[in-house]
Amino acid sequence: MHELDPWKAWRERRASLARQGVASEHLDELEDHLCCELDAHSIDEPSELEGALAQALEQLGAPSALANEYRKVHPPMNVIPKLAGIACSLGVVLLALGRTAELQVLINAPAVLLIGGFVAGGLWACFGLRRVVRAIAAGWRTERTMSPDELAELDAVAVRGSRLAWAGGVVGVLAGLISTALNLSDPAEIGPAIGMSLMSLLYGALLAEIGFGSLRSWLRNRSALAFVSGSDVR
């Protein structure tokens, strides 16, 4: 007598959706949704769980229709909305900070060099200059000339860049604190050190989320467009 497996139907459904091109993160979201649905009914018996899961799967709809919904993509953005969105985000930050400080104070050369050098060096060491340039160029373009596999490869550049930006911000904070501790006897050096540490964290956060976060979204959109285009051909 084999053990009852109430989740077998979902695993089969998940495999079917994956074969039709639904991304793993979307499949994880569906699985979380199913778990929440079952938890709401407080079901413990495997036999009852199987029935409740079958009902929940039926509510999701047919795999083909569900896959089509996830494979829908928006038209690719051109360069102008991308630049406008980034400028708007940075403008809001500058406006908020400009209420308490002169805007020229917000340009901290040591912090810029630290974050820029840390991120650029880390990406160069991980992927090489050519792959980094390809990833940035692919994010800004709108044509569908690259395959999903190539775009997935370039997505790793955006992910690594975001992590390096956050890490650079933390390194800047630590460097500023160390400089502050070493110059406690000289009050004139404390202010610039603290300013460098805080500005490093600010630059790192902006570069990670607005810069590389946006780049990753653009690459994913290109990947989805390429997938749909390839599916139409098949």
KAMOQUI-V372520 format. One record per backbone hydrogen bond with DSSP energy under -1.0 kcal/mol. CO is the residue of the C=O (numbers start at 1). NH is the residue of the N-H. E is the energy in kcal/mol with one decimal. If there is no record, write none. Layout:
CO/NH/E ; CO/NH/E
This chain:
5/8/-1.3 ; 7/11/-2.2 ; 8/12/-2.2 ; 9/13/-2.3 ; 10/14/-3.3 ; 11/15/-2.4 ; 12/16/-2.1 ; 13/17/-2.4 ; 14/18/-2.5 ; 15/19/-2.1 ; 16/20/-1.0 ; 17/22/-2.2 ; 18/21/-1.6 ; 23/27/-1.9 ; 24/28/-2.3 ; 25/29/-1.7 ; 26/30/-2.1 ; 27/31/-2.3 ; 28/32/-2.4 ; 29/33/-2.2 ; 30/34/-2.3 ; 31/35/-2.3 ; 32/36/-2.3 ; 33/37/-2.1 ; 34/38/-2.3 ; 35/39/-2.6 ; 36/40/-1.8 ; 45/49/-2.5 ; 46/50/-2.2 ; 47/51/-1.5 ; 48/52/-2.5 ; 49/53/-2.6 ; 50/54/-2.2 ; 51/55/-2.0 ; 52/56/-2.2 ; 53/57/-2.6 ; 54/58/-1.9 ; 55/59/-1.7 ; 56/60/-1.2 ; 62/66/-2.5 ; 63/67/-2.8 ; 64/68/-2.0 ; 65/69/-1.7 ; 66/70/-1.8 ; 67/71/-1.7 ; 78/82/-1.1 ; 79/83/-2.6 ; 80/84/-2.7 ; 81/85/-2.5 ; 82/86/-2.2 ; 83/87/-2.7 ; 84/88/-2.3 ; 85/89/-2.2 ; 86/90/-2.6 ; 87/91/-2.5 ; 88/92/-2.1 ; 89/93/-1.7 ; 90/94/-2.6 ; 91/95/-2.5 ; 92/96/-2.3 ; 93/97/-2.5 ; 94/98/-2.5 ; 97/100/-1.5 ; 102/105/-1.2 ; 103/106/-1.1 ; 104/107/-1.1 ; 108/112/-2.3 ; 109/113/-2.7 ; 110/114/-2.3 ; 111/115/-2.7 ; 112/116/-2.8 ; 113/117/-2.4 ; 114/118/-2.4 ; 115/119/-2.6 ; 116/120/-2.5 ; 117/121/-2.5 ; 118/122/-2.1 ; 119/123/-2.6 ; 120/124/-2.4 ; 121/125/-2.4 ; 122/126/-1.8 ; 123/127/-2.9 ; 124/128/-1.2 ; 128/132/-1.6 ; 129/133/-2.3 ; 130/134/-2.3 ; 131/135/-2.1 ; 132/136/-2.1 ; 133/137/-2.6 ; 134/138/-2.6 ; 135/139/-1.7 ; 136/140/-1.3 ; 137/141/-1.5 ; 147/151/-2.2 ; 148/152/-2.5 ; 149/153/-1.8 ; 150/154/-2.0 ; 151/155/-1.8 ; 154/157/-1.1 ; 154/158/-1.1 ; 155/159/-2.3 ; 156/160/-2.5 ; 157/161/-2.6 ; 158/162/-2.2 ; 159/163/-1.9 ; 160/164/-2.5 ; 161/165/-2.3 ; 162/166/-2.1 ; 163/167/-2.6 ; 164/168/-2.9 ; 165/169/-2.0 ; 166/170/-2.0 ; 167/171/-2.6 ; 168/172/-2.5 ; 169/173/-2.0 ; 170/174/-2.5 ; 171/175/-2.8 ; 172/176/-2.5 ; 173/177/-2.4 ; 174/178/-2.4 ; 175/179/-2.5 ; 176/180/-2.2 ; 177/181/-2.5 ; 178/182/-2.0 ; 183/186/-1.6 ; 186/189/-2.0 ; 189/193/-1.4 ; 190/194/-2.5 ; 191/195/-2.7 ; 192/196/-2.5 ; 193/197/-2.0 ; 194/198/-2.4 ; 195/199/-2.6 ; 196/200/-2.0 ; 197/201/-1.6 ; 198/202/-2.0 ; 199/203/-3.0 ; 200/204/-2.5 ; 201/205/-2.3 ; 202/206/-2.4 ; 203/207/-2.7 ; 204/208/-2.3 ; 205/209/-2.5 ; 206/210/-1.9 ; 206/211/-1.4 ; 207/212/-2.7 ; 208/213/-1.1 ; 211/215/-2.1 ; 212/216/-2.2 ; 213/217/-1.7 ; 214/218/-2.4 ; 215/219/-2.4 ; 216/220/-2.4 ; 217/221/-2.2 ; 218/222/-2.1 ; 219/223/-2.4 ; 220/224/-2.5 ; 221/225/-2.3 ; 222/226/-2.4 ; 223/227/-2.3 ; 224/228/-2.3 ; 225/229/-2.3 ; 226/230/-2.5 ; 227/231/-2.3 ; 228/232/-2.1 ; 229/233/-1.3 ; 230/234/-1.8
